[in-house]
Structures are given as structure tokens and as C-alpha cells.
Amino acid sequence: MDMLDTSIWDGYIVRPKGDMRRYTCRVYETLQEASAAAQEHADSHHRPYEVRAVNETTQRIIKTIEPRKSK
């Protein structure tokens, strides 16, 4: 299976914290949009999510979003 070259894309991806598996995911254009999506995922799955830069070779972590506390 060939690897998809993401070096031409700019944007951000959202993944569960510590998850380095390769799978299809959405690329968000802005950090604000990716952060909002990460917060939604963190809240619904009750675990931290990370926002990562796509155009970095190592997919540098930009932000870690923790789930909000339930009232």
C-alpha cells in the first residue's frame, strides 16, 4: 500500500491523545476549527484529543484538549 504524501497539504488533524495509528481523517483548514472539533470529540468520548499539524513530518502536536467535566 502506498503512503499518501501529505507534505503538500496545510492544515490540522484531530486524533485521540497518544494514538499514532494511520487511518483516514479529516484535515481542518484552521486551528480554531480543529480545536472546536477536538473539544467535541474529547467531550463525547471522555478522553483527551490532540490537534496536530499536517504539514510537519512528525505531525507536531499543537494542542491537547481535555474533556470538560460533567456537571
Secondary structure, DSSP 8 states (H G I E B T S, - for coil): ------TT---EEEEETT---------BSSHHHHHHHHHHHHHHHTS-EEEEETTSTT--EEEEE------
